[in-house]
Amino acid sequence: MDKLKIGIIGAGQVADTAHIPAYLCRRDLVEVAAICDTNEGNAALLAAKYGIPKVYASHADMLKNENLDAVSVCTGNRWHSSLTIDSLAAGYHVLCEKPPALNGAQAKEMSLAAAKAGKILTYNFQYRFSPQTHMMRELIVAGRLGEVYACRVRALRRRGIPGWGNFTNKNVQGGGVLIDLGIHFLDLALHLLGYPKIRYVCASAFDFIGKRPGIGLMGNWDHKAFNVEDGLFGYLQLENGSVIHIETAFALNMKEEKIMNVLLYGDKAGGSVFPPELYGEDGGNLSDITFPFVKSLDPADDRRRSVLHFIDCCIGKAEPVVTAQEGVMLQNIIDALYLSAQTGNPVMLED
């Protein structure tokens, strides 16, 4: 079988630390054939580092001139939609970084473009590929938690406003901590629950810490240019009456440096994903069950598994774990949370 030829769009950190190294784990199946970035110098640096033969400043030129099979879109959020649609139209499968897009309308256009082209479109929500997530999903399906009627999403940093990139630029990112960090764990909760329909959401967002000088544990941010939320707290009611609470913050005056978890509450038992635990009853006593050997060996493992899964999808060995339609649903929920935070009112979600 000929090797799968991959093109990389965007020569930033995520391409360097996640996508390209993962592809190169499967040199028997994959060739990273080309990389492009509007900053051609950055693309040239990664090409030299990883031995990528072709460098482009224009994604259109790369898509036209290279006989690719698939593309990784590793740019800022603002360009996800257009680059993905162009790549699909050129006849290539696409693995796009999260979030899917800036809004639900763009995510829907991307999904329709994938269907029209007959190509795979999936997103890099790497926490779905962790051993902890896989085990918790199996426990839920097996009925160990019973009916899960409440869920708590927590993606919080004490002082974790990124001091680099465009993370605090709404024009490029589409928002702040919700669309960057909270979206990962909200997607994870929805995945564990089988991606149920949402009836309505309500939320409040804040920017108290981000808009003033402060101590940063992830570099120093520019508080004068900060124009996104540093915290968002919300509530989602599912169509069946179950609920999801979400707490997400780049900066929060809490004791811990960070909290990243999904907690589930069922009528038979409750559960934690990170670390994997169950809380219930056994033999007439309350019991806690831990799974100390179910864990990722390294944070990069989940990102690598996500990219390797994309390879399997491209060669017909697997179906996407993250679907284009789930991307639309998730982006619509993000839109609704932001709208509720802006207006101060609950927002109903349409079918």
Wavefront OBJ file of the C-alpha trace (Angstrom):
o trace
v 0.000 0.000 0.000
v 1.244 3.473 -0.837
v 1.919 5.701 2.115
v -0.726 8.167 3.246
v 0.473 11.634 2.223
v -0.245 14.315 4.810
v -0.140 18.097 4.507
v 0.130 20.377 7.540
v -1.528 23.806 7.540
v -0.084 25.988 10.284
v 3.452 25.764 11.645
v 2.809 26.685 15.259
v 3.110 24.899 18.575
v 0.329 22.363 18.068
v 1.784 21.179 14.756
v 5.245 20.971 16.286
v 4.366 19.206 19.528
v 1.315 17.112 18.590
v 0.414 16.483 14.958
v 3.764 16.043 13.218
v 5.408 13.851 15.919
v 2.321 11.630 15.985
v 2.305 11.163 12.227
v 6.008 10.308 12.314
v 5.244 7.503 14.783
v 3.789 5.681 11.770
v 6.418 6.188 9.116
v 5.441 2.761 7.760
v 2.019 4.157 6.817
v 2.427 7.919 6.634
v 4.541 10.528 4.890
v 4.294 14.154 6.002
v 4.730 15.504 2.483
v 4.268 19.266 2.879
v 3.747 22.071 5.358
v 2.446 25.589 4.839
v 2.174 28.748 6.880
v 1.651 32.382 5.937
v 4.922 32.869 7.810
v 6.963 30.743 5.420
v 9.996 30.988 7.691
v 8.169 29.162 10.478
v 7.117 26.459 8.033
v 10.699 26.120 6.831
v 11.945 25.674 10.397
v 9.551 22.790 11.077
v 10.287 21.284 7.668
v 13.978 21.240 8.496
v 13.340 19.858 11.992
v 11.212 16.950 10.800
v 12.486 16.357 7.277
v 9.334 17.543 5.506
v 10.206 17.912 1.795
v 7.902 20.735 0.660
v 7.269 24.182 2.167
v 4.531 26.622 1.134
v 3.396 30.080 2.154
v -0.055 29.496 0.626
v -2.390 26.674 1.584
v -4.077 27.010 -1.803
v -0.792 26.304 -3.564
v -0.107 23.309 -1.349
v -3.574 21.860 -1.897
v -3.259 22.346 -5.641
v 0.319 21.191 -6.200
v 0.620 18.289 -3.779
v -1.103 14.954 -4.338
v -2.192 14.597 -0.723
v -4.561 12.221 1.017
v -5.245 14.180 4.190
v -4.601 17.490 5.906
v -4.117 18.629 9.501
v -5.443 22.139 10.166
v -3.312 23.558 12.998
v -4.009 27.290 12.807
v -5.794 29.817 15.002
v -9.538 29.325 15.428
v -10.477 32.106 13.011
v -9.167 30.162 10.030
v -10.393 26.649 10.885
v -13.541 26.877 8.817
v -12.142 28.290 5.566
v -9.027 26.097 5.562
v -11.010 22.960 6.340
v -13.580 23.666 3.634
v -10.830 24.370 1.073
v -9.059 21.118 1.987
v -12.251 19.067 1.737
v -13.097 20.656 -1.612
v -9.628 19.676 -2.847
v -10.492 16.058 -2.067
v -8.627 15.519 1.210
v -9.635 14.132 4.586
v -9.233 16.657 7.417
v -8.186 16.533 11.054
v -8.916 20.009 12.418
v -7.740 21.301 15.761
v -10.376 22.256 18.307
v -12.612 24.194 18.454
v -14.362 23.306 15.218
v -14.834 26.970 14.295
v -15.788 30.381 15.634
v -19.516 29.562 15.697
v -22.126 26.962 14.906
v -22.892 28.321 11.435
v -19.293 27.789 10.367
v -19.214 24.297 11.900
v -22.344 23.390 9.928
v -20.749 24.622 6.694
v -17.743 22.418 7.443
v -19.932 19.383 8.080
v -21.857 19.955 4.858
v -18.598 20.357 2.932
v -17.356 17.009 4.270
v -20.594 15.296 3.267
v -20.457 16.852 -0.209
v -16.850 15.802 -0.725
v -17.394 12.334 0.731
v -14.374 12.852 2.977
v -13.639 12.448 6.684
v -13.810 15.514 8.902
v -12.898 15.067 12.536
v -11.588 17.242 15.360
v -8.682 16.842 17.777
v -10.507 16.462 21.088
v -7.714 14.390 22.566
v -9.275 13.735 25.981
v -11.698 11.352 24.316
v -8.709 9.105 23.641
v -7.421 8.832 27.210
v -7.566 5.420 28.937
v -9.553 7.042 31.762
v -12.237 8.216 29.342
v -12.418 4.847 27.623
v -12.863 3.038 30.932
v -15.495 5.465 32.230
v -17.475 5.170 29.004
v -17.442 1.377 29.358
v -18.597 1.624 32.975
v -21.479 3.901 31.970
v -22.540 1.629 29.102
v -22.359 -1.397 31.410
v -24.761 0.334 33.809
v -22.349 0.646 36.734
v -23.440 4.244 37.385
v -27.107 3.607 36.589
v -28.944 6.592 35.163
v -26.547 9.537 35.045
v -28.699 12.545 35.854
v -26.094 15.172 36.722
v -22.621 16.033 35.534
v -20.028 18.586 36.600
v -17.431 19.914 34.169
v -14.433 21.632 35.786
v -11.616 23.152 33.717
v -9.980 25.669 36.016
v -6.580 27.287 36.432
v -5.529 29.485 39.315
v -3.416 31.778 37.113
v -3.247 30.132 33.720
v -3.889 32.914 31.236
v -1.571 32.085 28.326
v 1.082 34.744 27.893
v 1.688 33.893 24.240
v -0.278 33.420 21.040
v -3.791 34.723 20.411
v -5.593 33.168 23.380
v -6.776 36.544 24.684
v -7.751 37.938 21.259
v -11.469 37.475 20.609
v -11.143 38.376 16.929
v -8.851 35.397 16.331
v -10.105 32.921 18.944
v -13.828 33.663 19.056
v -13.753 33.811 22.850
v -11.610 33.024 25.858
v -11.406 30.144 28.291
v -14.682 28.483 27.247
v -13.747 28.044 23.594
v -10.118 27.203 24.398
v -10.105 25.075 27.554
v -13.654 24.478 28.742
v -14.682 23.131 25.348
v -12.391 20.107 25.822
v -14.091 18.951 28.996
v -17.599 19.909 27.904
v -17.075 17.772 24.812
v -15.802 14.978 27.039
v -18.894 15.112 29.254
v -21.216 15.091 26.241
v -19.276 12.177 24.748
v -19.603 10.154 27.956
v -23.342 10.856 27.987
v -23.769 9.862 24.331
v -23.994 13.416 22.983
v -27.578 14.086 24.149
v -29.750 16.935 22.942
v -29.657 20.084 25.061
v -32.895 21.901 25.911
v -31.467 25.192 27.169
v -28.393 26.772 28.722
v -27.661 29.711 30.993
v -24.282 31.197 31.858
v -22.351 34.109 33.332
v -18.899 35.206 32.170
v -16.261 37.388 33.848
v -13.009 39.171 33.007
v -12.009 40.692 36.352
v -8.544 39.140 36.595
v -7.559 39.176 32.940
v -8.089 42.900 32.529
v -5.620 43.897 35.221
v -1.917 43.212 35.804
v -1.203 40.015 37.679
v 1.023 37.026 38.334
v 0.963 34.481 35.536
v 1.925 30.815 35.773
v 1.844 30.490 31.968
v 3.718 33.663 31.057
v 2.696 37.277 31.456
v -0.409 38.343 29.580
v -1.134 41.778 28.128
v -4.009 42.977 30.324
v -4.541 46.079 28.162
v -5.263 43.940 25.092
v -7.297 41.319 26.987
v -10.777 41.188 25.407
v -12.123 37.702 26.225
v -13.630 36.056 29.312
v -11.250 34.668 31.930
v -14.059 32.702 33.579
v -17.456 31.282 32.610
v -19.908 29.386 34.786
v -23.000 27.791 33.328
v -25.813 25.299 33.450
v -27.136 23.036 30.713
v -30.438 21.172 30.908
v -30.662 18.111 28.703
v -33.789 17.100 26.834
v -34.366 14.243 29.325
v -34.144 16.610 32.313
v -30.586 15.744 33.324
v -28.167 18.600 33.964
v -24.569 19.595 33.315
v -22.815 22.273 35.348
v -19.734 23.833 33.774
v -17.032 25.824 35.551
v -14.108 27.017 33.468
v -11.499 29.682 34.136
v -8.093 30.837 32.975
v -7.694 32.622 36.301
v -9.595 31.941 39.515
v -8.715 32.653 43.147
v -8.760 29.038 44.272
v -6.285 26.944 46.268
v -5.243 24.495 43.547
v -2.997 25.375 40.603
v -5.476 23.667 38.277
v -8.493 21.343 38.262
v -9.345 19.423 35.103
v -12.087 16.855 35.528
v -15.531 15.570 34.658
v -17.677 14.278 37.532
v -20.749 12.144 36.897
v -23.622 11.415 39.276
v -25.853 8.395 38.680
v -28.546 6.702 40.711
v -26.288 3.662 41.310
v -22.901 5.350 41.638
v -20.988 8.504 40.920
v -17.717 8.771 39.087
v -14.630 10.866 38.433
v -12.701 10.657 35.166
v -9.393 12.239 36.263
v -8.488 10.290 38.359
v -10.806 7.382 37.507
v -12.932 6.544 40.535
v -16.410 5.261 41.433
v -18.419 6.247 44.512
v -21.297 3.999 45.556
v -22.458 1.259 47.889
v -21.212 -2.299 48.371
v -22.297 -4.949 50.882
v -24.325 -2.519 52.927
v -21.531 0.031 53.123
v -20.566 3.134 51.221
v -17.607 2.349 48.991
v -15.050 4.090 46.818
v -13.353 2.232 43.984
v -10.119 3.504 42.459
v -8.342 2.400 39.299
v -4.717 3.438 39.957
v -3.235 1.775 36.879
v -5.669 3.328 34.381
v -3.867 6.489 33.333
v -1.992 8.137 30.507
v 1.741 7.783 30.880
v 2.266 11.256 29.446
v -0.077 14.137 28.515
v 1.126 13.858 24.913
v -0.134 10.270 24.714
v -3.770 11.295 24.244
v -2.869 13.746 21.467
v -0.848 11.050 19.744
v -3.692 8.545 20.011
v -6.063 11.083 18.457
v -3.816 11.590 15.419
v -3.131 7.870 15.067
v -6.875 7.251 15.131
v -7.248 9.734 12.261
v -4.730 7.689 10.275
v -6.779 4.545 10.900
v -9.897 6.369 9.717
v -8.175 7.501 6.527
v -7.105 3.956 5.637
v -10.525 2.481 6.442
v -9.612 0.701 9.678
v -11.838 2.827 11.941
v -14.745 5.250 12.010
v -14.199 8.717 13.502
v -14.715 8.894 17.256
v -15.360 12.639 16.896
v -17.890 13.281 14.138
v -18.492 16.423 12.114
v -22.090 16.539 13.374
v -20.928 16.438 16.981
v -18.730 19.398 16.099
v -21.830 21.286 14.986
v -23.753 20.378 18.143
v -20.866 21.377 20.404
v -20.284 24.675 18.634
v -23.997 25.518 18.900
v -23.827 24.903 22.655
v -20.765 27.163 22.933
v -22.649 29.862 20.989
v -25.613 29.541 23.349
v -23.456 29.767 26.483
v -21.810 32.942 25.188
v -25.164 34.439 24.203
v -26.635 33.687 27.627
v -23.627 35.258 29.340
v -23.994 38.339 27.139
v -27.741 38.825 27.583
v -28.192 37.493 31.106
v -31.010 35.225 29.924
v -31.392 31.485 29.329
v -31.002 30.406 25.705
v -33.059 27.634 24.154
v -31.347 25.347 21.652
v -33.156 24.427 18.475
v -33.203 20.864 17.115
l 1 2 3 4 5 6 7 8 9 10 11 12 13 14 15 16 17 18 19 20 21 22 23 24 25 26 27 28 29 30 31 32 33 34 35 36 37 38 39 40 41 42 43 44 45 46 47 48 49 50 51 52 53 54 55 56 57 58 59 60 61 62 63 64 65 66 67 68 69 70 71 72 73 74 75 76 77 78 79 80 81 82 83 84 85 86 87 88 89 90 91 92 93 94 95 96 97 98 99 100 101 102 103 104 105 106 107 108 109 110 111 112 113 114 115 116 117 118 119 120 121 122 123 124 125 126 127 128 129 130 131 132 133 134 135 136 137 138 139 140 141 142 143 144 145 146 147 148 149 150 151 152 153 154 155 156 157 158 159 160 161 162 163 164 165 166 167 168 169 170 171 172 173 174 175 176 177 178 179 180 181 182 183 184 185 186 187 188 189 190 191 192 193 194 195 196 197 198 199 200 201 202 203 204 205 206 207 208 209 210 211 212 213 214 215 216 217 218 219 220 221 222 223 224 225 226 227 228 229 230 231 232 233 234 235 236 237 238 239 240 241 242 243 244 245 246 247 248 249 250 251 252 253 254 255 256 257 258 259 260 261 262 263 264 265 266 267 268 269 270 271 272 273 274 275 276 277 278 279 280 281 282 283 284 285 286 287 288 289 290 291 292 293 294 295 296 297 298 299 300 301 302 303 304 305 306 307 308 309 310 311 312 313 314 315 316 317 318 319 320 321 322 323 324 325 326 327 328 329 330 331 332 333 334 335 336 337 338 339 340 341 342 343 344 345 346 347 348 349 350 351
